[in-house]
Amino acid sequence: MEMRISRISLSPIETVKNIRLSVEEDNWGDIVSIIELHSTISEDALFQIEDFSHAVILYYFYLVEDSKIEMGARHPRNN
């Protein structure tokens, strides 16, 4: 079986902001984040969003060093 790996290009349409200053894996329960649309995205993109029960937010942890990314199975928080 031949495996083909493709690359995708991501262009963010919003920025998530909060008070966290350091890259941490845990203790996010009390952190409130705000999602701000980029100026290139019209507010019409969110028209009647309140009528939906869920929003799917895709994110990319770009601040995590490659050496700290776990690729194998492990217990959450190493417990």
ChimeraX attribute file (.defattr): number of C-alpha atoms within 10 A of each C-alpha:
attribute: neighborCount
match mode: 1-to-1
recipient: residues
	/A:1	3
	/A:2	4
	/A:3	5
	/A:4	5
	/A:5	6
	/A:6	5
	/A:7	5
	/A:8	6
	/A:9	5
	/A:10	7
	/A:11	6
	/A:12	11
	/A:13	12
	/A:14	15
	/A:15	12
	/A:16	10
	/A:17	11
	/A:18	10
	/A:19	9
	/A:20	11
	/A:21	6
	/A:22	7
	/A:23	10
	/A:24	9
	/A:25	9
	/A:26	8
	/A:27	7
	/A:28	10
	/A:29	6
	/A:30	6
	/A:31	9
	/A:32	10
	/A:33	13
	/A:34	11
	/A:35	12
	/A:36	11
	/A:37	16
	/A:38	12
	/A:39	9
	/A:40	8
	/A:41	11
	/A:42	10
	/A:43	10
	/A:44	8
	/A:45	9
	/A:46	10
	/A:47	9
	/A:48	8
	/A:49	11
	/A:50	9
	/A:51	7
	/A:52	7
	/A:53	6
	/A:54	8
	/A:55	8
	/A:56	5
	/A:57	6
	/A:58	6
	/A:59	10
	/A:60	8
	/A:61	7
	/A:62	7
	/A:63	8
	/A:64	12
	/A:65	9
	/A:66	8
	/A:67	6
	/A:68	7
	/A:69	8
	/A:70	8
	/A:71	6
	/A:72	5
	/A:73	6
	/A:74	9
	/A:75	6
	/A:76	8
	/A:77	7
	/A:78	5
	/A:79	5
